[in-house]
Amino acid sequence: MELRHLRYFVAVAEELNFTRAAERLRTAQPSLSQQIRDLEDEVGTPLFVRTKRRVELTAAGAVFLDEARLVLAQSQRAISLARRTAQTEGGTLTIGFVPAAEVKIFPNMLTAMRARFPNLQLVLRSLTTAEQRTALLDHSIDVAFMRLPADDVRLSLEVVLQEKIEIALPATHPLAAQDTISVHQLTDVPFLHIAPLHAGSLHGVIESFLAEHNISLRPQQEVENVLTLLTLISMNEGFSFLPDYAHRLLFRNVVGRPLREQSPTVGLAMVWRTTDQSPELMTFLDLVRQSLTMATD
């Protein structure tokens, strides 16, 4: 059985007339009739009831029609994807991200992506979550790694990480000698907070955690990003609550310690435009999923 048999069958089933189907397919009617007989022989049952006045589908033919349409649609999709891949191999995929992706996502899959699309240019843009949402919708970036929520019907998302919040503080601080630290031990330590305008999700998680434990901490300073927070901590300016990736950024004089209480978490989502089904994007999403699966095995 070949795809042409399915195309011929679908044409006859939709026209319910061999003459019109032959015209539609631009083939001779005797040839079309023979192709349908060959198909029925291979299937092993009649697909049409033929009379002098009309052509009708049998029950088996009606079931076969649904499946034949699916096969033809899938084959066309495969052809389209192959053509689009060939056309876009020399294109660009622009990736927006918050720092967590830099540490936990990119090292495991950028090499694999370049191997799959050697001529594809990967452009990395460090943006806040709010900036990434805007950039996705105006097509400035193709995929984003951003904090939740990302609620927009025009966007699809997958939560790829749930990161525990821990305490980042100077290595020289007495509390750094402990394996874990209770939030109640921090009330007299200068508190450095992430600004809600630039990291609303992280800020909200921290505020909820403090409220849950009846702790009121007045920030000595609110800053725009994690790197600035780490710089200030390395200068003995205070402590902060940060996702557990932060201690991997190799700041001297900064250590991370787990909370003695149950740690809150902050989600990292992979987000893209729902209408974008480009092969390079679909491959990128699959590679991220695979790399994360391998990392947790």
Rosetta silent file (secondary structure, phi, psi, omega in degrees, C-alpha in Angstrom):
SEQUENCE: MELRHLRYFVAVAEELNFTRAAERLRTAQPSLSQQIRDLEDEVGTPLFVRTKRRVELTAAGAVFLDEARLVLAQSQRAISLARRTAQTEGGTLTIGFVPAAEVKIFPNMLTAMRARFPNLQLVLRSLTTAEQRTALLDHSIDVAFMRLPADDVRLSLEVVLQEKIEIALPATHPLAAQDTISVHQLTDVPFLHIAPLHAGSLHGVIESFLAEHNISLRPQQEVENVLTLLTLISMNEGFSFLPDYAHRLLFRNVVGRPLREQSPTVGLAMVWRTTDQSPELMTFLDLVRQSLTMATD
SCORE:     score description
SCORE:     0.000 S_00000001
   1 L     0.000  133.060  179.602    0.000    0.000    0.000 S_00000001
   2 L  -119.297  166.103 -179.144    1.318    3.412   -0.965 S_00000001
   3 H   -60.421  -31.774  179.848    0.239    6.932   -0.124 S_00000001
   4 H   -63.541  -33.786  176.389   -1.247    7.332   -3.596 S_00000001
   5 H   -60.978  -41.412  179.487   -3.700    4.533   -2.817 S_00000001
   6 H   -67.561  -40.132  177.792   -4.881    6.491    0.209 S_00000001
   7 H   -62.772  -43.789  178.366   -5.156    9.709   -1.788 S_00000001
   8 H   -61.553  -45.660 -179.030   -7.213    7.944   -4.446 S_00000001
   9 H   -60.464  -46.975 -179.139   -9.434    6.341   -1.831 S_00000001
  10 H   -61.290  -41.069  179.475  -10.077    9.643   -0.010 S_00000001
  11 H   -61.424  -45.174  179.403  -10.953   11.382   -3.290 S_00000001
  12 H   -66.761  -41.072 -179.584  -13.519    8.718   -4.205 S_00000001
  13 H   -64.185  -34.483 -179.837  -14.909    8.670   -0.667 S_00000001
  14 H   -80.442  -33.927 -179.620  -15.382   12.437   -0.674 S_00000001
  15 H   -86.523  -27.785 -173.338  -16.816   12.649   -4.192 S_00000001
  16 L    49.847   38.910 -179.632  -18.773    9.370   -4.050 S_00000001
  17 L  -162.489  121.599 -175.758  -18.347    9.361   -7.805 S_00000001
  18 H   -68.605  -35.112 -178.495  -15.476    7.774   -9.739 S_00000001
  19 H   -65.606  -48.779  179.641  -15.726   10.198  -12.655 S_00000001
  20 H   -65.501  -37.710  179.136  -15.491   13.310  -10.490 S_00000001
  21 H   -64.036  -40.367  178.864  -12.755   11.748   -8.378 S_00000001
  22 H   -64.328  -39.547  177.705  -10.723   10.936  -11.499 S_00000001
  23 H   -64.888  -41.829  179.457  -11.084   14.528  -12.704 S_00000001
  24 H   -62.772  -37.956 -178.438  -10.017   15.836   -9.319 S_00000001
  25 H   -87.453   -6.435 -177.584   -6.961   13.574   -9.335 S_00000001
  26 L    55.667   50.843  177.485   -6.253   14.261  -13.009 S_00000001
  27 L  -137.575  166.824 -179.628   -6.075   10.585  -13.806 S_00000001
  28 L   -77.234  143.851 -177.776   -8.031    8.196  -16.024 S_00000001
  29 H   -62.427  -42.715  178.756  -11.122    6.620  -14.511 S_00000001
  30 H   -59.416  -38.236  178.493  -10.166    3.012  -15.409 S_00000001
  31 H   -65.792  -40.820  178.600   -6.802    3.521  -13.695 S_00000001
  32 H   -62.796  -45.640  179.742   -8.500    4.954  -10.603 S_00000001
  33 H   -59.014  -40.146 -179.621  -10.940    2.036  -10.449 S_00000001
  34 H   -67.077  -39.343  179.000   -8.048   -0.426  -10.651 S_00000001
  35 H   -62.288  -39.701 -179.779   -6.162    1.368   -7.848 S_00000001
  36 H   -69.009  -39.683  177.242   -9.234    1.134   -5.598 S_00000001
  37 H   -62.951  -41.916  177.935   -9.666   -2.589   -6.376 S_00000001
  38 H   -61.156  -40.550  179.463   -5.982   -3.160   -5.558 S_00000001
  39 H   -64.455  -44.963  179.573   -6.455   -1.329   -2.264 S_00000001
  40 H   -62.808  -37.482  177.407   -9.533   -3.370   -1.372 S_00000001
  41 H   -62.634  -40.614 -178.460   -7.646   -6.583   -2.171 S_00000001
  42 H   -71.441  -39.174  178.026   -4.848   -5.532    0.173 S_00000001
  43 H   -68.744  -36.339  177.667   -7.224   -4.482    2.953 S_00000001
  44 L    95.554   13.603  178.495   -9.176   -7.696    2.483 S_00000001
  45 L  -158.953  150.595  176.920  -12.687   -6.251    2.408 S_00000001
  46 L   -63.184  139.248  176.420  -14.794   -3.990    0.142 S_00000001
  47 L  -103.952  -18.213  178.993  -14.532   -0.313    0.986 S_00000001
  48 E  -129.873  148.984  165.754  -17.274    0.833   -1.392 S_00000001
  49 E  -101.932  120.005 -175.815  -20.694   -0.396   -2.461 S_00000001
  50 E  -110.176  129.400  170.106  -20.957    0.271   -6.194 S_00000001
  51 L  -128.221  176.020  179.281  -24.199    0.396   -8.174 S_00000001
  52 L   -67.256  -26.034 -174.727  -24.987    1.871  -11.562 S_00000001
  53 L   -96.684  -29.643 -173.880  -26.512    4.928   -9.890 S_00000001
  54 L  -154.848  167.633  175.042  -24.238    5.656   -6.927 S_00000001
  55 E  -123.892  131.848  179.133  -21.140    4.835   -4.881 S_00000001
  56 E  -132.317  152.361  174.808  -21.333    4.473   -1.098 S_00000001
  57 E   -76.954  140.532  167.851  -18.858    3.671    1.635 S_00000001
  58 L   -78.167  172.028  176.626  -19.194    0.391    3.461 S_00000001
  59 H   -59.858  -40.637  177.035  -18.913    0.390    7.257 S_00000001
  60 H   -65.096  -37.955  179.099  -15.304   -0.719    6.864 S_00000001
  61 H   -64.005  -38.042  179.742  -14.759    2.038    4.298 S_00000001
  62 H   -65.100  -41.657  177.037  -16.052    4.717    6.695 S_00000001
  63 H   -65.966  -42.553 -179.005  -13.595    3.602    9.395 S_00000001
  64 H   -64.084  -33.097 -179.556  -10.779    3.372    6.860 S_00000001
  65 H   -61.337  -46.213 -179.792  -11.527    6.920    5.649 S_00000001
  66 H   -59.106  -45.017 -177.915  -10.852    8.461    9.068 S_00000001
  67 H   -69.824  -37.164  179.421   -7.540    6.643    9.387 S_00000001
  68 H   -63.525  -39.885  177.991   -6.501    7.392    5.799 S_00000001
  69 H   -63.549  -40.523  178.806   -7.031   11.104    6.368 S_00000001
  70 H   -63.220  -42.757 -179.762   -4.866   10.976    9.498 S_00000001
  71 H   -63.742  -43.363 -179.681   -2.057    9.175    7.655 S_00000001
  72 H   -65.887  -39.562  179.181   -2.134   11.671    4.790 S_00000001
  73 H   -65.641  -40.772 -179.900   -2.156   14.626    7.178 S_00000001
  74 H   -66.983  -39.373  178.877    0.785   13.201    9.113 S_00000001
  75 H   -65.466  -37.213  178.409    2.775   12.547    5.962 S_00000001
  76 H   -67.956  -37.832  177.571    2.171   16.119    4.813 S_00000001
  77 H   -63.484  -41.169  179.501    3.270   17.424    8.203 S_00000001
  78 H   -62.009  -41.855  178.700    6.483   15.390    7.977 S_00000001
  79 H   -63.945  -44.742 -178.910    7.216   16.835    4.542 S_00000001
  80 H   -63.035  -42.712  179.665    6.501   20.385    5.726 S_00000001
  81 H   -64.034  -40.726  179.349    8.726   20.026    8.780 S_00000001
  82 H   -63.367  -43.075  179.784   11.577   18.645    6.700 S_00000001
  83 H   -65.553  -42.522 -179.672   11.309   21.522    4.228 S_00000001
  84 H   -66.605  -35.676  177.188   11.079   24.126    6.993 S_00000001
  85 H   -61.878  -44.810  179.662   14.069   22.613    8.750 S_00000001
  86 H   -63.281  -35.939 -177.778   16.121   22.891    5.572 S_00000001
  87 H   -76.103  -27.784 -172.596   15.009   26.477    5.091 S_00000001
  88 H  -106.386    3.244 -178.328   15.673   27.585    8.684 S_00000001
  89 L   -59.518  -25.928  178.727   18.930   25.786    9.473 S_00000001
  90 L   -99.605   14.967 -176.923   20.762   29.020    8.849 S_00000001
  91 L   -86.609 -154.926 -175.962   18.294   31.118   10.844 S_00000001
  92 E  -133.722  138.136  171.296   18.249   32.423   14.397 S_00000001
  93 E  -119.882  118.108 -176.438   16.680   31.196   17.631 S_00000001
  94 E  -103.533  126.027 -171.933   16.558   33.881   20.317 S_00000001
  95 E  -117.177  121.158  173.424   16.335   32.695   23.911 S_00000001
  96 E   -93.805  151.165 -176.855   15.382   34.904   26.848 S_00000001
  97 E  -159.661  152.987  164.561   16.328   33.851   30.348 S_00000001
  98 L   -96.885  164.739 -170.435   16.643   34.672   34.012 S_00000001
  99 H   -56.031  -29.056 -178.527   19.929   33.636   35.682 S_00000001
 100 H   -57.550  -38.353 -179.716   18.682   30.216   36.860 S_00000001
 101 H   -65.847  -34.339  178.908   18.543   28.969   33.257 S_00000001
 102 H   -58.391  -36.314 -175.710   22.137   30.078   32.744 S_00000001
 103 H   -91.214  -41.332 -168.606   23.234   27.720   35.500 S_00000001
 104 H  -105.019  -16.346 -176.530   20.761   24.839   35.319 S_00000001
 105 L  -109.861  -55.850 -170.043   19.536   24.662   31.702 S_00000001
 106 H   -61.568  -41.370 -176.471   22.093   25.916   29.199 S_00000001
 107 H   -58.361  -27.014 -174.065   25.163   23.845   30.157 S_00000001
 108 H   -91.382  -15.976 -172.582   23.316   20.600   29.377 S_00000001
 109 H  -134.468  -11.242 -179.650   21.696   21.378   26.060 S_00000001
 110 H   -64.559  -37.743  178.136   23.244   24.238   24.067 S_00000001
 111 H   -63.488  -42.107  179.162   25.932   21.916   22.696 S_00000001
 112 H   -64.897  -37.743  179.354   23.275   19.392   21.653 S_00000001
 113 H   -66.512  -40.595  179.101   21.249   22.133   19.952 S_00000001
 114 H   -68.369  -31.983  176.490   24.262   23.321   17.974 S_00000001
 115 H   -68.331  -36.214 -179.288   24.990   19.747   16.918 S_00000001
 116 H   -74.414  -38.427  179.620   21.416   19.350   15.674 S_00000001
 117 L  -126.510   78.619 -173.509   21.349   22.709   13.843 S_00000001
 118 L   -62.531  -24.411 -178.840   24.998   23.564   13.095 S_00000001
 119 L  -100.034    3.640 -179.784   24.103   26.625   11.033 S_00000001
 120 L   -84.542  129.994  177.508   21.494   27.966   13.442 S_00000001
 121 E   -87.132  123.519  176.186   22.532   31.065   15.383 S_00000001
 122 E   -98.107  120.566 -179.968   21.567   30.914   19.055 S_00000001
 123 E  -111.477  123.238 -178.266   21.105   34.351   20.597 S_00000001
 124 E  -105.254  130.008 -178.930   20.898   34.552   24.411 S_00000001
 125 E  -128.436  118.142  177.218   19.242   37.545   26.081 S_00000001
 126 E   -80.486  114.542 -175.175   19.246   38.096   29.847 S_00000001
 127 L  -139.560  154.879  172.687   15.851   39.657   30.659 S_00000001
 128 L   -71.516  167.898  178.287   13.493   39.941   33.596 S_00000001
 129 H   -59.351  -44.267  179.715   10.303   37.882   33.573 S_00000001
 130 H   -63.164  -41.599  178.989    8.218   40.934   32.636 S_00000001
 131 H   -64.941  -37.683 -179.691   10.599   41.833   29.824 S_00000001
 132 H   -67.129  -40.524  178.336   10.515   38.270   28.488 S_00000001
 133 H   -59.116  -45.405  178.427    6.715   38.192   28.376 S_00000001
 134 H   -63.646  -43.087 -177.884    6.718   41.398   26.324 S_00000001
 135 H   -65.758  -35.911  175.928    9.529   40.137   24.081 S_00000001
 136 H   -63.089  -46.252 -174.468    7.682   36.882   23.353 S_00000001
 137 H   -72.233  -25.599  176.202    4.516   38.685   22.343 S_00000001
 138 L   -99.630   12.661  174.562    6.324   41.150   20.084 S_00000001
 139 L    65.597   23.388  175.499    8.446   38.315   18.585 S_00000001
 140 L   -77.259  -27.281  173.503   11.742   39.724   19.877 S_00000001
 141 L  -129.315  161.344 -177.422   12.532   36.328   21.406 S_00000001
 142 L  -101.843  -29.695 -179.912   11.386   32.820   20.469 S_00000001
 143 E  -148.936  149.275 -175.687   11.459   31.051   23.832 S_00000001
 144 E  -130.195  147.718  168.002   11.754   32.247   27.422 S_00000001
 145 E  -115.997  106.172 -168.118   12.927   30.861   30.751 S_00000001
 146 E  -140.694  165.539  179.395   11.006   32.935   33.230 S_00000001
 147 E   -80.299  153.407  175.502    9.401   32.931   36.633 S_00000001
 148 L   -79.176  157.812   -2.518    5.759   32.091   37.187 S_00000001
 149 L   -82.976  158.578  175.872    3.078   33.101   36.667 S_00000001
 150 L  -131.629   50.810 -172.407    3.069   33.385   32.885 S_00000001
 151 L   -80.730  104.633  177.464   -0.689   33.346   32.380 S_00000001
 152 L  -157.425  125.479 -175.484   -1.520   34.413   28.837 S_00000001
 153 L   -62.953  -17.476  179.396   -3.651   32.417   26.411 S_00000001
 154 L   -83.415   -5.793 -175.350   -1.200   33.284   23.640 S_00000001
 155 E  -119.449  142.456  171.419    1.626   31.515   25.434 S_00000001
 156 E  -105.568  149.435 -178.939    2.342   27.860   26.188 S_00000001
 157 E  -147.096  154.934  169.888    4.475   26.885   29.165 S_00000001
 158 E  -133.836  132.022  173.432    6.060   23.989   30.981 S_00000001
 159 E   -77.455  117.510 -174.866    7.428   24.243   34.501 S_00000001
 160 E  -101.674  -20.960  179.568   10.952   22.866   34.145 S_00000001
 161 E  -146.546  145.644  165.874   12.340   23.491   37.639 S_00000001
 162 E  -120.491  109.169 -173.469   11.154   24.031   41.192 S_00000001
 163 E   -98.726  131.710  175.966   14.050   25.649   43.028 S_00000001
 164 E   -72.690  143.518  174.585   14.395   25.673   46.786 S_00000001
 165 E   -88.619  134.989  176.569   15.028   28.989   48.469 S_00000001
 166 E  -131.955  176.659 -178.720   18.068   29.110   50.737 S_00000001
 167 E   -96.210  126.613  173.877   19.955   31.727   52.723 S_00000001
 168 E  -106.448  126.095 -177.538   22.919   33.466   51.078 S_00000001
 169 E  -149.586  165.688 -179.926   25.227   35.206   53.524 S_00000001
 170 E   -62.125  140.468 -179.740   28.883   36.193   53.957 S_00000001
 171 L   -63.073  -21.760 -178.353   31.191   33.260   54.585 S_00000001
 172 L   -87.349   -6.210 -179.093   32.651   35.154   57.521 S_00000001
 173 L   -72.201  141.479 -179.393   29.313   35.537   59.330 S_00000001
 174 H   -54.806  -34.470 -179.436   28.995   33.352   62.460 S_00000001
 175 H   -67.198  -20.468 -179.581   25.794   31.737   61.133 S_00000001
 176 H   -65.807  -17.786  179.404   27.749   30.445   58.127 S_00000001
 177 H   -75.995  -13.494 -178.832   29.327   27.854   60.402 S_00000001
 178 L   -86.642  150.887  176.833   25.953   26.132   60.796 S_00000001
 179 L   -73.926  -35.641  176.261   24.697   23.442   58.409 S_00000001
 180 L  -134.503  158.930 -178.612   21.196   24.932   58.455 S_00000001
 181 E  -132.262  134.377  174.518   19.827   28.288   59.600 S_00000001
 182 L   -84.848  144.319  178.471   16.441   29.129   61.066 S_00000001
 183 H   -61.065  -26.419 -179.525   14.724   32.233   59.785 S_00000001
 184 H   -71.231  -14.397  177.487   14.282   33.289   63.413 S_00000001
 185 H   -84.505   -1.784 -171.570   18.078   33.625   63.717 S_00000001
 186 H  -105.476    1.960 -173.067   18.149   36.330   61.058 S_00000001
 187 L   -64.193  -23.767 -179.494   16.108   39.096   62.660 S_00000001
 188 L  -103.429    7.417  179.666   19.228   41.062   63.662 S_00000001
 189 L   -99.853  132.217  178.815   21.126   40.544   60.390 S_00000001
 190 L   -54.016  130.619 -174.306   20.802   43.267   57.700 S_00000001
 191 E  -102.668  125.762  175.907   18.330   42.017   55.114 S_00000001
 192 E  -108.255  126.017 -172.270   18.912   42.553   51.381 S_00000001
 193 E  -118.070  152.680  173.502   15.795   41.959   49.278 S_00000001
 194 E   -80.852  138.750 -177.020   15.073   41.494   45.587 S_00000001
 195 L   -72.189  133.901 -177.356   12.937   44.303   44.160 S_00000001
 196 L   -63.216  -30.221 -178.952    9.352   43.215   43.334 S_00000001
 197 L   -64.974  -29.814 -174.522    9.322   45.157   40.077 S_00000001
 198 L  -103.613  -21.274  178.989   12.192   43.067   38.697 S_00000001
 199 L  -146.636   64.599 -173.541   11.578   39.684   40.343 S_00000001
 200 H   -59.799  -39.723 -177.992    7.968   39.702   41.454 S_00000001
 201 H   -65.698  -49.471  179.537    7.616   35.935   41.772 S_00000001
 202 H   -62.302  -44.021  178.648   10.715   35.483   43.941 S_00000001
 203 H   -58.420  -44.114 -179.006    9.813   38.535   46.037 S_00000001
 204 H   -65.599  -39.836  178.542    6.309   37.168   46.591 S_00000001
 205 H   -62.177  -43.296 -179.437    7.535   33.704   47.623 S_00000001
 206 H   -65.465  -44.868 -179.885    9.892   35.236   50.197 S_00000001
 207 H   -61.955  -40.848  178.610    7.220   37.559   51.594 S_00000001
 208 H   -64.240  -40.197  178.995    4.755   34.654   51.942 S_00000001
 209 H   -63.081  -45.120 -179.551    7.376   32.569   53.731 S_00000001
 210 H   -63.966  -41.270  179.100    8.147   35.365   56.208 S_00000001
 211 H   -64.647  -38.793  179.169    4.452   35.955   56.880 S_00000001
 212 H   -60.201  -32.740 -177.914    3.893   32.225   57.452 S_00000001
 213 L  -103.024   14.515  176.064    6.543   32.276   60.185 S_00000001
 214 L    54.711   40.960  178.628    5.412   35.612   61.662 S_00000001
 215 L  -109.743  130.720  176.014    8.728   37.254   60.834 S_00000001
 216 L  -114.529  113.651  179.094    8.941   40.926   59.918 S_00000001
 217 L  -119.007  122.987  176.921   12.153   41.922   58.175 S_00000001
 218 L   -92.249  118.532 -177.665   12.644   45.448   56.922 S_00000001
 219 L   -62.215  132.920  171.407   14.998   45.400   53.925 S_00000001
 220 L   -69.796  -29.761 -179.882   18.107   47.487   54.329 S_00000001
 221 E  -159.591  143.045  171.685   18.118   47.668   50.552 S_00000001
 222 E  -112.451  129.736 -176.217   16.080   46.322   47.586 S_00000001
 223 E  -123.213  167.791 -168.588   18.052   45.609   44.429 S_00000001
 224 L   -84.209  -26.219 -174.434   17.178   44.706   40.869 S_00000001
 225 L  -149.153  166.635 -175.551   18.931   41.390   40.312 S_00000001
 226 H   -64.831  -38.872 -177.996   20.578   38.387   41.916 S_00000001
 227 H   -62.704  -39.357  177.519   24.110   39.338   40.841 S_00000001
 228 H   -66.559  -40.059  176.206   23.874   42.679   42.625 S_00000001
 229 H   -57.927  -46.869 -179.170   22.566   40.930   45.731 S_00000001
 230 H   -63.784  -37.621  177.461   25.514   38.524   45.689 S_00000001
 231 H   -61.542  -45.161 -179.964   27.945   41.400   45.241 S_00000001
 232 H   -65.457  -40.074  178.476   26.514   43.187   48.280 S_00000001
 233 H   -63.719  -40.182  179.455   26.584   39.994   50.353 S_00000001
 234 H   -64.370  -20.145  178.117   30.229   39.418   49.378 S_00000001
 235 L   -95.040   14.184  178.078   30.914   42.912   50.774 S_00000001
 236 L    63.917   31.982 -179.126   29.392   41.907   54.140 S_00000001
 237 L   -85.523  -13.554 -179.729   26.384   44.142   53.627 S_00000001
 238 L   153.555 -161.656  179.179   23.859   41.536   54.805 S_00000001
 239 E  -125.453  169.334  175.343   22.024   38.359   53.797 S_00000001
 240 E  -150.067  163.889  170.840   19.290   37.443   51.354 S_00000001
 241 E   -97.156  123.551 -175.984   16.909   34.627   50.430 S_00000001
 242 E  -139.060  154.606  173.518   17.861   33.271   47.006 S_00000001
 243 E   -59.027  153.432 -171.464   17.156   30.220   44.796 S_00000001
 244 L   -68.599   -8.732  176.398   19.647   27.435   45.387 S_00000001
 245 L   -72.336  -21.642 -168.034   21.409   27.987   42.049 S_00000001
 246 H   -61.636  -35.817 -177.405   22.876   31.269   43.302 S_00000001
 247 H   -68.242  -12.569  178.798   25.703   29.725   45.316 S_00000001
 248 H   -81.536   -5.983 -176.946   26.995   28.163   42.075 S_00000001
 249 H   -80.110    4.397  168.397   27.828   31.585   40.653 S_00000001
 250 L    60.107   45.197  171.907   31.205   31.429   42.431 S_00000001
 251 L   -84.702  129.567  177.532   31.123   34.657   44.364 S_00000001
 252 L   -67.336  144.110  176.463   33.965   34.825   46.863 S_00000001
 253 L    68.786   19.386  175.184   32.949   35.197   50.480 S_00000001
 254 E  -125.107  131.143  176.548   29.345   34.079   49.800 S_00000001
 255 E  -126.367  155.828  174.692   27.902   30.786   51.014 S_00000001
 256 E  -110.652  136.878  178.926   24.485   29.220   50.740 S_00000001
 257 E  -131.743  134.747  177.495   22.806   27.483   53.675 S_00000001
 258 L   -64.916  151.158  173.386   19.486   25.570   53.692 S_00000001
 259 E   -74.463  143.556  175.605   16.671   26.847   55.842 S_00000001
 260 L   -71.228  -33.926  174.454   15.907   24.821   58.965 S_00000001
 261 L   -74.099  168.690  176.149   12.223   25.375   58.242 S_00000001
 262 L   -63.145  123.497 -174.010   10.609   23.779   55.186 S_00000001
 263 L   -73.027  135.017  169.961   12.054   25.706   52.278 S_00000001
 264 L   -71.996  164.520  178.385    9.699   27.522   49.931 S_00000001
 265 E  -127.127  157.091  176.132   10.235   27.002   46.218 S_00000001
 266 E  -128.987  132.280 -174.505   10.095   29.224   43.168 S_00000001
 267 E   -86.372  148.464  172.501    9.208   27.840   39.757 S_00000001
 268 E  -119.063  125.525 -176.539   11.080   28.306   36.493 S_00000001
 269 E  -114.052  145.702  170.681    8.984   27.910   33.345 S_00000001
 270 E   -97.619  123.306 -169.776    9.895   27.386   29.703 S_00000001
 271 E  -130.224  140.290  178.321    7.503   29.563   27.686 S_00000001
 272 E  -149.628  164.041  177.759    6.851   30.002   23.964 S_00000001
 273 E   -69.359  131.560 -177.153    4.191   31.348   21.624 S_00000001
 274 L   -59.273  -34.358 -176.555    1.456   28.744   21.159 S_00000001
 275 L   -79.252  -10.587 -177.521    1.282   29.401   17.427 S_00000001
 276 L   -87.685  111.042  179.243    5.017   28.852   16.894 S_00000001
 277 L  -120.517   29.159 -177.353    5.615   25.270   15.768 S_00000001
 278 L   -62.688  145.716 -176.509    8.925   25.807   13.966 S_00000001
 279 H   -61.387  -36.506  180.000   11.155   22.710   13.829 S_00000001
 280 H   -67.592  -37.032  177.241   14.086   24.430   15.510 S_00000001
 281 H   -68.470  -45.407  179.847   11.887   25.536   18.414 S_00000001
 282 H   -60.204  -39.581  177.797   10.261   22.096   18.750 S_00000001
 283 H   -65.606  -42.448  179.022   13.726   20.487   18.746 S_00000001
 284 H   -59.438  -46.882  179.993   14.957   22.972   21.339 S_00000001
 285 H   -60.535  -41.898  179.643   12.016   22.211   23.662 S_00000001
 286 H   -64.632  -40.432 -179.673   12.625   18.466   23.312 S_00000001
 287 H   -65.704  -37.238  176.090   16.341   18.858   24.069 S_00000001
 288 H   -63.179  -45.750  179.190   15.575   20.826   27.226 S_00000001
 289 H   -59.693  -44.758 -178.944   13.160   18.100   28.358 S_00000001
 290 H   -63.999  -42.895 -177.650   15.731   15.402   27.621 S_00000001
 291 H   -65.639  -36.314  179.146   18.554   17.222   29.408 S_00000001
 292 H   -71.901  -35.657  176.792   16.428   17.725   32.516 S_00000001
 293 H   -63.925  -43.899  178.962   15.362   14.082   32.501 S_00000001
 294 H   -64.172  -36.508 -177.872   19.001   12.991   32.287 S_00000001
 295 H   -67.991  -26.745 -178.129   19.967   15.370   35.094 S_00000001
 296 H   -96.447   -6.775  179.359   17.404   13.817   37.461 S_00000001
 297 L   -72.355    0.000    0.000   18.169   10.159   36.600 S_00000001
